[in-house]
Amino acid sequence: MIARLLAIFGIGWALGFVVYATTLPRPADAAAATDAIVVLTGGAGRLQRGLDLIARHRALRLFVSGADRTVRKRELAVETGRPMALFDCCVDLGQESVDTRSNARETAGWIARHRYRSLRLITTDWHMPRAHRELASALPRRFPILIDPVPSEPGLATLFAEYNKYLLRSAAAPFGY
């Protein structure tokens, strides 16, 4: 009996992994506008995508969640080749979060302070399911979140780790963890 349950669990996990790995979300339409954009740091192309959109006036402000505490806007402007005026007018750095869960709390606080009513979430495609889940749970119910993943080519180890993190967070969330 236990062997059968373990086999069913294993098959379910494996099928879920295949679905997760083969159905990574696609980028959103760049023409879509929201009140705000949040970029979760940590992956190639994320910040550039957010800066491209804010420069094209697809949102009022851009929030970079998880920026290192030593990073300054001027450094990012130089590194990205963007004008400092863009950072002065439209970019905020969130430097308190250290993981996806705290990114969500930090972003929710920023959204509340600015009273925004819609958000574009930018992170890497393999990270999007968990990031979206965390952010949706930190924001008011039915808060509009446009997911805009940056395409990547993750390895099997990255997909394996992220899928298991997603499952663990999904299992822990109903218990307040």
C-alpha positions in Angstrom: 0.0 0.0 0.0 2.8 2.5 0.9 4.7 1.5 -2.2 1.7 2.3 -4.3 1.1 5.7 -2.7 4.8 6.5 -3.1 4.6 5.5 -6.8 1.5 7.6 -7.3 3.2 10.6 -5.6 6.3 10.1 -7.7 4.4 9.9 -10.9 2.4 13.0 -10.0 5.6 14.9 -9.1 7.2 13.8 -12.4 4.2 14.8 -14.5 3.9 18.1 -12.7 7.6 18.7 -13.4 7.2 18.0 -17.1 4.2 20.4 -17.3 6.2 23.1 -15.3 9.3 22.7 -17.5 7.5 22.7 -20.8 5.0 25.5 -20.2 7.1 28.3 -18.9 5.3 31.6 -19.3 5.9 33.9 -22.3 6.6 37.7 -22.3 3.6 40.0 -22.1 2.7 42.5 -24.9 5.1 45.4 -24.6 2.3 47.8 -25.5 0.3 46.9 -22.4 0.3 49.6 -19.8 0.1 49.3 -16.0 0.4 51.9 -13.2 3.7 50.4 -12.0 6.5 47.9 -13.0 8.4 45.8 -10.5 11.6 44.0 -11.4 12.9 41.3 -9.2 16.7 41.4 -9.2 18.9 38.4 -9.9 18.6 37.4 -13.5 19.9 38.6 -16.9 17.7 40.9 -18.9 15.2 41.7 -16.1 16.3 45.3 -15.4 16.8 46.1 -19.1 13.3 44.9 -19.8 11.9 47.1 -17.0 13.9 50.1 -18.1 12.8 49.7 -21.7 9.2 49.7 -20.7 9.4 52.7 -18.3 11.3 54.7 -21.0 8.4 53.9 -23.3 6.0 55.2 -20.7 4.3 51.8 -20.1 4.0 52.7 -16.4 4.4 55.6 -14.0 7.3 54.1 -12.0 9.6 51.2 -11.9 10.5 49.5 -8.6 13.7 47.4 -8.5 13.1 44.9 -5.6 16.1 43.2 -4.0 18.7 45.7 -5.1 21.9 45.4 -3.1 22.1 48.0 -0.3 25.3 49.4 -1.8 23.9 50.0 -5.3 22.9 53.6 -6.2 20.8 54.9 -9.0 23.8 56.7 -10.6 25.7 53.4 -10.8 22.8 51.7 -12.5 22.4 54.5 -15.0 26.0 54.2 -16.0 25.9 50.4 -16.1 22.8 50.3 -18.2 23.6 53.3 -20.4 20.4 55.0 -19.5 20.1 58.7 -18.7 20.2 59.7 -15.0 17.0 61.6 -15.6 15.1 58.4 -16.2 16.3 57.1 -12.8 15.5 60.4 -11.0 12.0 60.6 -12.3 10.8 57.1 -12.5 12.9 54.4 -10.7 12.9 53.4 -7.0 15.3 50.9 -5.5 14.0 48.4 -2.9 17.0 47.3 -0.8 15.4 45.4 2.0 14.4 42.1 0.4 16.6 39.0 0.3 14.4 36.4 -1.3 11.2 36.0 -3.4 8.9 36.1 -0.3 10.5 39.3 1.0 10.4 40.8 -2.6 6.7 40.3 -2.5 6.3 42.0 0.9 8.6 44.9 -0.1 6.7 45.4 -3.4 3.3 45.3 -1.7 4.5 48.1 0.7 5.7 50.2 -2.2 2.4 49.6 -4.1 0.4 50.6 -1.1 2.5 53.8 -0.4 2.0 54.9 -4.0 -1.6 53.7 -4.3 -1.1 52.0 -7.6 -3.9 49.9 -8.9 -2.1 47.6 -11.5 1.4 46.1 -11.8 3.6 44.5 -14.3 5.9 41.8 -12.7 9.2 41.2 -14.4 11.4 38.2 -13.5 12.9 35.2 -15.4 10.5 32.8 -16.9 11.4 29.8 -14.6 11.0 32.1 -11.6 7.7 33.6 -12.6 5.2 31.0 -11.2 6.6 31.2 -7.7 7.2 35.0 -7.8 3.6 35.6 -9.1 2.2 33.4 -6.3 4.1 35.2 -3.6 3.2 38.6 -4.9 -0.4 37.8 -5.4 -0.6 36.6 -1.8 1.0 39.8 -0.5 -1.3 42.2 -2.5 -5.0 42.7 -2.0 -7.3 40.0 -3.6 -7.8 40.4 -7.3 -5.0 43.0 -7.7 -4.2 43.1 -11.4 -0.7 41.7 -12.0 0.5 41.4 -15.6 3.2 38.8 -15.7 6.1 39.6 -18.1 8.8 36.9 -17.8 12.2 37.4 -19.4 12.9 34.3 -21.6 15.8 32.1 -20.6 17.3 28.8 -21.2 17.5 27.2 -17.7 19.3 24.0 -17.1 17.7 21.0 -15.6 19.1 21.7 -12.1 17.6 25.2 -12.1 14.2 23.9 -13.2 14.4 21.1 -10.7 15.2 23.4 -7.8 12.7 26.0 -8.7 9.9 23.5 -9.2 10.5 22.1 -5.8 10.6 25.5 -4.2 7.3 26.3 -5.9 5.7 23.1 -4.6 7.0 23.7 -1.0 5.7 27.3 -1.0 2.4 26.1 -2.4 2.1 23.5 0.4 3.2 26.0 3.1 1.1 29.0 2.1 -2.2 27.7 3.5 -0.6 27.4 6.9 0.7 31.0 6.9 4.4 30.2 6.1 
